Amino acid sequence: MSASGIQNNGDGQTSTIGKDLAKTKLVFHSAQHQQTYEQQTSITSLSPLASLPDADQGLFKLPQEISAQIFAITTESTIFHPQGGGQPSDVGELLICQDGSQLTFNVLTVRTSATNSLVVLHFGHFASDPPPMQDFSGVPVKQLVNPDKRQLFSRLHTAGHVLGAATRTLLENQIENFDELKASHFPDSAACEFQGSIDGKYKPEIQTAVDEMVAKDAEVRIAWWTKSDLLRRGLRRLVPSDEDWRTIAIAVDEHGLEQPAEEDAVDNERTRIRVVDIVGAEVYPCGGTHTSSLGTAREFYDHVCWKLAVVFPAQGASGWRF
């Protein structure tokens, strides 16, 4: 494997993240690692930003100008949550140990490769001068996630699920064509958007429903469900199409442990999607990080999110911003 892990398409232009790179294991997906902030793994590639395919270069976007040279590092596994599903990416550091010395790599943003969806790219720069380009595959690296950011993003994400669950429970039979559309879990734009015009008169009821859910300190479980698991619980609306299922479902058991895959497994019990289950309230297909219970984030709910909730109808849709 080359130091960059990039393949050439034959005319001197890079085309895709190397197909020889193994799938990045998403450690943060497991229930026990929702709030894990460090782990040891190994590098699979190190690439200057300019050597990446255009689609992957375009993933690196920051509001401020960075003067240091930007690289993308891939690793055998990661505890860094890539930006996606409405949740910001984790930030932190990679401590690279080679030849008796340690290099610090500042992770500024993390994204799933646009050219190889099995690989996670950690974008950032070295704290000191970058090392000479060489084959870094197999080099040990310690991943350190910023715990304050992870906790904030997890609380915002769980908060979005709570607001969605409370609103659906109250209004799905009262608002014509009601549905949940999308959500943002970014600190400066956290919001849930719904189909159907939701009048502001419902705000006190939604607030009460949210307060009651939080007061119960419901457990937030991470699970892996088959299609039949969803159907058995009356959640047909959450079942993806066969095409989408083939894209997002993976061969794991109910605990998320990998199982032997089959060539065309859509309905069999060994292909599952990850769900977040607020016990006694609502289930959502979700790949993000969360708190272990609603009570864990009680102070956050009371003092950050819900006091800012407002309604803004627009083009047949309503959004609640918090």
Phi, psi and chi 1 to 4 in degrees:
 res  aa     phi    psi   chi1   chi2   chi3   chi4
   1 MET       -  138.7 -176.6 -174.5  -57.9      -
   2 SER   -76.4  166.6   66.4      -      -      -
   3 ALA   -61.8  -33.5      -      -      -      -
   4 SER   -86.0  -28.2   65.4      -      -      -
   5 GLY    71.6   19.3      -      -      -      -
   6 ILE  -103.3  141.3  -55.7  -62.5      -      -
   7 GLN   -99.3  151.0  -67.8 -176.3  -22.0      -
   8 ASN  -103.2  138.6 -168.1  -72.2      -      -
   9 ASN   -89.0    6.0   63.3   13.5      -      -
  10 GLY   104.0  -17.3      -      -      -      -
  11 ASP  -114.1   21.5   60.8    3.4      -      -
  12 GLY    88.5   -1.3      -      -      -      -
  13 GLN  -106.1  137.3  -59.8  -63.7  -45.8      -
  14 THR   -73.2  147.0   55.6      -      -      -
  15 SER  -122.7  -36.0   58.3      -      -      -
  16 THR  -159.5  153.9 -177.0      -      -      -
  17 ILE   -58.4  136.2  -69.1  -69.2      -      -
  18 GLY   -47.6  125.5      -      -      -      -
  19 LYS   -70.3  -11.8  -66.9  -61.1 -175.8 -177.8
  20 ASP   -80.6   -8.2   56.4  -21.3      -      -
  21 LEU   -72.4  131.8  -70.3  179.1      -      -
  22 ALA   -70.6  156.5      -      -      -      -
  23 LYS   -58.2  133.5  172.6 -176.0  177.2 -179.6
  24 THR   -71.8  123.5  -52.2      -      -      -
  25 LYS   -76.2  124.7 -178.4  178.7 -179.8 -179.0
  26 LEU   -91.1   88.5  -53.1  179.7      -      -
  27 VAL   -64.4  -34.9  175.1      -      -      -
  28 PHE   -65.6  -12.8   64.4   84.7      -      -
  29 HIS   -70.5  -24.8  -99.1  175.1      -      -
  30 SER   -78.5  149.9   63.3      -      -      -
  31 ALA   -59.4  -38.2      -      -      -      -
  32 GLN   -76.1   -8.0   64.4  -94.4   38.7      -
  33 HIS  -115.2   20.5  -68.0  -61.8      -      -
  34 GLN   -61.7  -33.4  -68.3  -60.3  -76.8      -
  35 GLN  -124.5   44.6  -60.1  -56.0  -39.3      -
  36 THR   -94.5  129.4  -66.8      -      -      -
  37 TYR  -113.0   -4.1  -50.5  118.7      -      -
  38 GLU  -153.1  148.9   64.7  177.5   72.2      -
  39 GLN  -160.6  158.4   78.0  147.0   -2.3      -
  40 GLN  -100.9  132.9 -166.8   73.5   34.3      -
  41 THR  -148.9 -158.9 -175.5      -      -      -
  42 SER  -139.5  153.7   58.8      -      -      -
  43 ILE   -77.7  141.7  -67.5  175.9      -      -
  44 THR  -109.3  -24.5   52.9      -      -      -
  45 SER  -163.9  154.9   72.9      -      -      -
  46 LEU  -134.7  123.1 -173.9  153.5      -      -
  47 SER  -133.0  131.4  -48.5      -      -      -
  48 PRO   -60.3  142.6  -21.0   32.9      -      -
  49 LEU   -52.9  -41.6  179.2   65.1      -      -
  50 ALA   -65.9  -16.9      -      -      -      -
  51 SER   -89.3   -7.6   73.5      -      -      -
  52 LEU   -77.4  156.0  -63.4  177.8      -      -
  53 PRO   -55.8  152.2  -21.4   32.1      -      -
  54 ASP   -53.6  -40.5  -70.1  -15.7      -      -
  55 ALA   -63.2  -35.4      -      -      -      -
  56 ASP   -80.2  -35.4  -74.6  -39.8      -      -
  57 GLN   -58.9  -37.5  -70.3 -172.9   44.3      -
  58 GLY   -67.7  -13.0      -      -      -      -
  59 LEU   -74.3  -22.4  -63.6  174.0      -      -
  60 PHE   -85.6  103.7 -179.3   75.0      -      -
  61 LYS  -137.1  121.3  -62.2  175.2 -177.9  177.6
  62 LEU  -130.8  149.3  -70.6  177.6      -      -
  63 PRO   -68.8  -24.6   23.1  -33.3      -      -
  64 GLN  -107.6  155.4   71.1  -85.7   23.7      -
  65 GLU   -76.5  136.8 -162.8   70.2   30.6      -
  66 ILE  -114.4  122.1  -58.4  -65.3      -      -
  67 SER   -84.8  -25.4   59.0      -      -      -
  68 ALA   -71.0  155.9      -      -      -      -
  69 GLN   -69.2  132.2 -176.7  179.0    6.0      -
  70 ILE   -96.1  137.3  -58.7  -60.4      -      -
  71 PHE  -125.5  164.5  -66.9   84.4      -      -
  72 ALA  -122.7  126.6      -      -      -      -
  73 ILE  -113.8  134.4  -68.5  179.2      -      -
  74 THR  -111.6  149.3   64.1      -      -      -
  75 THR  -133.2  162.2   54.1      -      -      -
  76 GLU   -60.0  -40.0 -178.6 -178.8  -32.4      -
  77 SER  -143.8  166.3   62.2      -      -      -
  78 THR  -147.5  144.4 -172.4      -      -      -
  79 ILE  -101.4   -0.5   54.0  170.2      -      -
  80 PHE   -81.4  124.3  -77.8   81.0      -      -
  81 HIS   -79.6  121.1 -179.4  -80.8      -      -
  82 PRO   -73.1  152.9   -5.4   19.8      -      -
  83 GLN   -58.4  133.6  178.9  178.2  -39.6      -
  84 GLY   160.7  158.9      -      -      -      -
  85 GLY    64.3   25.1      -      -      -      -
  86 GLY    84.8   -2.8      -      -      -      -
  87 GLN  -105.1  136.8 -179.4  172.0  -29.3      -
  88 PRO   -65.1  161.9  -14.0   27.2      -      -
  89 SER   -78.6  153.6   87.6      -      -      -
  90 ASP   -66.7  159.1  -74.9  -37.1      -      -
  91 VAL  -129.2  165.4  -63.9      -      -      -
  92 GLY   161.9 -142.0      -      -      -      -
  93 GLU  -138.7  154.2  -65.6  179.1  -25.7      -
  94 LEU  -117.4  124.9  -58.6 -178.9      -      -
  95 LEU  -102.8  109.7  -55.1 -177.4      -      -
  96 ILE  -100.1  122.2  -57.1  169.0      -      -
  97 CYS  -105.4  117.7  -57.6      -      -      -
  98 GLN  -150.0  134.2 -171.8  178.0   39.5      -
  99 ASP    53.2   40.0  -60.2  -31.3      -      -
 100 GLY    78.6    1.7      -      -      -      -
 101 SER  -120.5  166.2   61.3      -      -      -
 102 GLN  -124.5  129.8  178.0  174.0  -78.5      -
 103 LEU  -107.4  137.0  -60.9  170.3      -      -
 104 THR  -103.5  125.1  -60.6      -      -      -
 105 PHE  -114.8  120.0 -176.8   82.8      -      -
 106 ASN   -85.1  115.6  -63.3  -41.4      -      -
 107 VAL   -85.7  115.9  178.7      -      -      -
 108 LEU   -95.4  -34.0  -55.9  177.4      -      -
 109 THR  -159.8  154.3 -173.5      -      -      -
 110 VAL  -130.5  131.3 -176.6      -      -      -
 111 ARG  -138.6  153.2  -58.6  -64.9  -61.5  -88.5
 112 THR   -78.0  132.9  -59.9      -      -      -
 113 SER   -55.1  137.7  168.1      -      -      -
 114 ALA   -78.5  -15.6      -      -      -      -
 115 THR  -110.1  -10.0   61.1      -      -      -
 116 ASN  -150.0   94.6 -174.6  -14.5      -      -
 117 SER   -67.3   -4.5   61.2      -      -      -
 118 LEU   -89.9   -6.4  -60.1  179.3      -      -
 119 VAL  -116.3  137.0  172.6      -      -      -
 120 VAL  -103.4  131.1  172.5      -      -      -
 121 LEU  -103.4  125.0  -57.4  170.2      -      -
 122 HIS  -100.9  105.8  -55.6   78.0      -      -
 123 PHE   -90.1  139.8  -69.5  103.2      -      -
 124 GLY   172.4 -159.3      -      -      -      -
 125 HIS  -144.3  160.4   59.9   81.1      -      -
 126 PHE   -77.9  144.9  -72.4   92.8      -      -
 127 ALA   -67.3  -27.7      -      -      -      -
 128 SER  -121.7 -165.6   55.3      -      -      -
 129 ASP   -58.6  136.0  -68.5  -22.7      -      -
 130 PRO   -63.8  148.3   21.5  -31.7      -      -
 131 PRO   -72.4  161.3   29.9  -35.9      -      -
 132 PRO   -59.2  142.1  -19.7   31.1      -      -
 133 MET   -64.2  131.1  -73.1  -55.5  -64.2      -
 134 GLN  -157.9  178.0   54.7 -172.6  -68.1      -
 135 ASP   -79.6  108.9 -171.2  -11.5      -      -
 136 PHE   -94.8    0.7  -83.1   81.5      -      -
 137 SER   -61.1  132.0   59.7      -      -      -
 138 GLY    89.2   -7.8      -      -      -      -
 139 VAL   -71.6  131.6  172.1      -      -      -
 140 PRO   -62.8  143.7  -20.1   32.6      -      -
 141 VAL  -146.0  138.8   59.7      -      -      -
 142 LYS  -103.2  124.6 -173.0  174.0 -174.0  178.1
 143 GLN   -95.0  130.7  -63.0  179.5  -30.4      -
 144 LEU  -125.7  112.3  -59.9  174.0      -      -
 145 VAL   -90.3  139.4  165.4      -      -      -
 146 ASN   -65.3  112.3 -178.0  -52.6      -      -
 147 PRO   -67.4  -35.6   22.7  -31.6      -      -
 148 ASP   -63.7  -44.0  -66.3  -26.9      -      -
 149 LYS   -65.2  -45.1  -65.7  -74.1 -171.4 -178.5
 150 ARG   -58.8  -44.9  164.5   63.6   69.7   81.1
 151 GLN   -64.1  -41.2  -69.3  169.3   18.3      -
 152 LEU   -62.5  -48.7  173.4   61.3      -      -
 153 PHE   -65.2  -37.2  -59.9  156.0      -      -
 154 SER   -64.7  -42.7  -62.0      -      -      -
 155 ARG   -66.2  -41.6  -71.0  169.5  174.8  172.0
 156 LEU   -63.7  -38.6  -80.8  167.9      -      -
 157 HIS   -68.0  -46.0 -156.8  147.8      -      -
 158 THR   -62.4  -38.3  -56.7      -      -      -
 159 ALA   -60.0  -40.2      -      -      -      -
 160 GLY   -62.2  -39.8      -      -      -      -
 161 HIS   -65.6  -39.8  -75.6 -145.1      -      -
 162 VAL   -64.2  -45.8  170.8      -      -      -
 163 LEU   -62.8  -41.4 -179.4   56.4      -      -
 164 GLY   -62.8  -44.2      -      -      -      -
 165 ALA   -64.9  -43.9      -      -      -      -
 166 ALA   -64.2  -42.0      -      -      -      -
 167 THR   -68.6  -42.3  -54.8      -      -      -
 168 ARG   -62.8  -46.1  170.8  174.2  -72.4  -80.4
 169 THR   -58.3  -39.8  -60.7      -      -      -
 170 LEU   -80.8  -36.4  -74.3  169.0      -      -
 171 LEU  -118.2   -6.6  -58.5 -179.4      -      -
 172 GLU   -63.2  -24.3   66.6  175.8  -28.9      -
 173 ASN  -101.3    2.8  -64.5  -39.7      -      -
 174 GLN  -111.5  -26.6  -62.1 -171.7   54.0      -
 175 ILE  -104.0  126.4  -56.7  -62.3      -      -
 176 GLU   -61.1  132.3 -174.6  177.8    2.4      -
 177 ASN    59.7   28.6  -62.8  -39.3      -      -
 178 PHE   -60.1  139.7  176.3   89.7      -      -
 179 ASP  -164.0  159.9 -157.9   -2.6      -      -
 180 GLU   -90.1  130.2  -64.5  175.0   70.9      -
 181 LEU  -101.2  -62.2  -62.1  179.5      -      -
 182 LYS  -159.5  171.4   59.7 -177.7  179.1  179.9
 183 ALA  -148.3  152.2      -      -      -      -
 184 SER  -117.9  136.0  168.0      -      -      -
 185 HIS  -118.1   25.0  -48.6  -60.5      -      -
 186 PHE   -80.9  141.4  -77.3   71.3      -      -
 187 PRO   -56.7  -34.7  -27.7   36.3      -      -
 188 ASP   -93.6    1.4   58.3   -9.7      -      -
 189 SER  -150.4   32.2   60.0      -      -      -
 190 ALA   -65.4  125.3      -      -      -      -
 191 ALA  -163.4  157.8      -      -      -      -
 192 CYS  -122.2  136.9  -65.0      -      -      -
 193 GLU  -115.8  136.8 -174.1  174.5  -34.9      -
 194 PHE  -125.0  152.3  -54.8   93.2      -      -
 195 GLN   -83.9  132.9 -179.3  172.4  -73.3      -
 196 GLY   106.6  148.1      -      -      -      -
 197 SER   -86.2  114.5 -178.0      -      -      -
 198 ILE  -101.8  113.9  -57.4  174.9      -      -
 199 ASP   -69.8  149.0 -166.7  -82.4      -      -
 200 GLY   -62.9  -15.9      -      -      -      -
 201 LYS   -64.9  -19.1   69.0 -179.2 -178.7 -179.4
 202 TYR   -83.1   -8.0  -68.4  110.7      -      -
 203 LYS   -56.8  -47.0  178.5 -178.7  173.4 -178.7
 204 PRO   -59.6  -38.5  -25.2   36.4      -      -
 205 GLU   -67.0  -41.9  -66.4  179.5   62.1      -
 206 ILE   -64.3  -42.1  -65.3  173.3      -      -
 207 GLN   -59.5  -44.3  179.8   71.1   62.3      -
 208 THR   -63.0  -42.7  -61.9      -      -      -
 209 ALA   -63.3  -41.1      -      -      -      -
 210 VAL   -63.0  -47.7  165.8      -      -      -
 211 ASP   -58.6  -40.4  -68.1  -17.4      -      -
 212 GLU   -66.9  -39.9  -69.9  175.3  -10.5      -
 213 MET   -63.3  -44.7  -72.1  177.3   63.0      -
 214 VAL   -65.9  -39.2  174.0      -      -      -
 215 ALA   -63.0  -30.0      -      -      -      -
 216 LYS   -74.9  -10.7  -69.3  178.2 -179.0  177.4
 217 ASP    51.0   48.5 -167.8   15.1      -      -
 218 ALA   -61.2  142.8      -      -      -      -
 219 GLU   -71.6  142.6  180.0 -174.5   -1.4      -
 220 VAL  -108.7  111.2 -179.8      -      -      -
 221 ARG  -104.5  141.5  -66.3  177.4 -177.5  170.1
 222 ILE  -100.1  128.0  -54.4  -61.8      -      -
 223 ALA  -143.3  168.5      -      -      -      -
 224 TRP  -124.7  117.4  -65.3   84.8      -      -
 225 TRP  -117.6  146.1  -73.8    3.1      -      -
 226 THR   -85.5  173.9   62.6      -      -      -
 227 LYS   -59.4  -41.7  -80.1 -170.5  174.4 -177.2
 228 SER   -66.2  -31.3   61.2      -      -      -
 229 ASP   -61.1  -44.1  -71.1  -31.1      -      -
 230 LEU   -66.2  -45.0  -68.7  162.5      -      -
 231 LEU   -65.5  -38.7  -66.2  172.1      -      -
 232 ARG   -63.0  -26.5 -171.5  165.7   55.8 -110.6
 233 ARG   -96.7   11.6  -68.7  167.7  172.1   83.6
 234 GLY    72.4   28.3      -      -      -      -
 235 LEU  -111.2   45.0  -62.7  172.4      -      -
 236 ARG   -57.4  -33.3  179.7  175.6  -68.8  -84.2
 237 ARG   -62.2  -19.4   64.1 -177.9  173.5   80.3
 238 LEU   -95.0   -5.2  -62.0  180.0      -      -
 239 VAL   -78.5  119.0  177.4      -      -      -
 240 PRO   -67.7  163.4  -15.6   29.4      -      -
 241 SER   -65.1  163.9   66.1      -      -      -
 242 ASP   -57.2  -39.5  -76.4   -5.0      -      -
 243 GLU   -63.1  -46.8 -179.1  179.6   -3.1      -
 244 ASP   -67.8  -36.2  -71.6  -19.0      -      -
 245 TRP   -60.2  -42.4 -170.8  -89.0      -      -
 246 ARG   -62.2  -28.5  -71.7 -172.0  179.0   94.1
 247 THR   -79.4  -41.3  -59.2      -      -      -
 248 ILE  -104.7  -24.2   64.0  174.9      -      -
 249 ALA   -78.4  146.2      -      -      -      -
 250 ILE  -131.1  162.4   58.0  176.4      -      -
 251 ALA   -85.2   92.2      -      -      -      -
 252 VAL  -138.2  164.9  -65.4      -      -      -
 253 ASP   -88.3 -172.9   64.2   15.3      -      -
 254 GLU   -65.5  -14.3   64.0  -89.9   24.5      -
 255 HIS   -99.1    0.8  -54.6  -65.4      -      -
 256 GLY    87.8    9.9      -      -      -      -
 257 LEU   -83.1  133.4  -60.9  176.2      -      -
 258 GLU   -62.3  142.2  -68.0 -172.8    8.9      -
 259 GLN  -126.2  160.5  -58.4  -67.6  -57.0      -
 260 PRO   -57.7  130.8  -23.4   33.5      -      -
 261 ALA   -88.4  153.0      -      -      -      -
 262 GLU  -109.6  157.0  -65.7 -173.2    5.5      -
 263 GLU   -60.3  -46.6 -173.7   66.7   25.7      -
 264 ASP  -133.7   69.1 -174.6   24.8      -      -
 265 ALA  -102.3  107.4      -      -      -      -
 266 VAL  -108.5  -50.9  176.7      -      -      -
 267 ASP  -102.6   -6.1  -67.6  -54.7      -      -
 268 ASN   -71.1  160.2   95.8   28.2      -      -
 269 GLU   -75.3   -0.7  -66.4  -60.1  -64.6      -
 270 ARG  -100.8    2.7  -73.8 -175.2  -69.2 -179.3
 271 THR  -111.4  127.4   54.6      -      -      -
 272 ARG  -139.9  159.8  -58.9  167.9 -175.3  -94.5
 273 ILE  -115.2  153.4   60.2  172.7      -      -
 274 ARG   -80.5  134.1 -175.1  178.2 -174.3  -95.6
 275 VAL  -128.8  152.5  -61.0      -      -      -
 276 VAL  -112.1  120.4  172.7      -      -      -
 277 ASP  -111.7  108.4 -179.1    7.5      -      -
 278 ILE   -83.2  101.6  -58.4  176.2      -      -
 279 VAL   -56.3  125.1  178.4      -      -      -
 280 GLY    84.8    1.5      -      -      -      -
 281 ALA  -126.8  -70.8      -      -      -      -
 282 GLU  -156.4  155.5 -172.0   60.7  -80.0      -
 283 VAL  -122.7  139.0  175.5      -      -      -
 284 TYR  -134.7  133.8  -69.6   92.8      -      -
 285 PRO   -62.7  128.7  -22.1   34.3      -      -
 286 CYS  -163.4  140.9 -178.9      -      -      -
 287 GLY  -110.9    9.4      -      -      -      -
 288 GLY   -88.3 -178.6      -      -      -      -
 289 THR   -97.8  150.8   62.1      -      -      -
 290 HIS  -145.3  165.4  -70.9  -91.2      -      -
 291 THR   -76.6  162.1   60.1      -      -      -
 292 SER   -78.3  -21.0   59.4      -      -      -
 293 SER  -157.3  165.7   71.9      -      -      -
 294 LEU   -71.6  -32.0  -58.9 -170.7      -      -
 295 GLY   -65.3  -27.9      -      -      -      -
 296 THR   -57.9  -31.7  -55.6      -      -      -
 297 ALA  -107.3   19.0      -      -      -      -
 298 ARG   -54.8  -49.3 -173.7 -173.5  -55.8  -85.8
 299 GLU   -61.5  -37.0 -178.6  179.1   -6.3      -
 300 PHE   -64.1  -45.5 -177.0   77.2      -      -
 301 TYR   -60.5  -46.8  -71.0  115.2      -      -
 302 ASP   -66.1  -35.9  -70.2  -13.8      -      -
 303 HIS  -115.0   -8.5  -62.8  106.6      -      -
 304 VAL  -118.6  -55.1  179.3      -      -      -
 305 CYS   -77.8  -64.8  -69.8      -      -      -
 306 TRP   -74.3  -24.5  -49.0  117.1      -      -
 307 LYS   -67.7  -13.7   67.8  177.5 -177.8  179.3
 308 LEU  -102.9    6.3  -58.5  178.1      -      -
 309 ALA   -68.4  127.4      -      -      -      -
 310 VAL  -136.1  164.2  -63.7      -      -      -
 311 VAL  -114.9  141.5   66.0      -      -      -
 312 PHE  -141.5   93.8   51.8   97.6      -      -
 313 PRO   -65.7  141.1  -15.1   28.6      -      -
 314 ALA  -160.3  122.7      -      -      -      -
 315 GLN    50.4   47.9  -61.3 -180.0  -18.9      -
 316 GLY    77.4    5.7      -      -      -      -
 317 ALA  -125.0  157.1      -      -      -      -
 318 SER  -127.7  145.8  -62.5      -      -      -
 319 GLY  -130.8  140.6      -      -      -      -
 320 TRP  -111.5  116.5  -71.7   86.1      -      -
 321 ARG  -101.7  138.4 -174.0  175.9  -62.3  -79.6
 322 PHE  -136.1      -   51.2   89.2      -      -
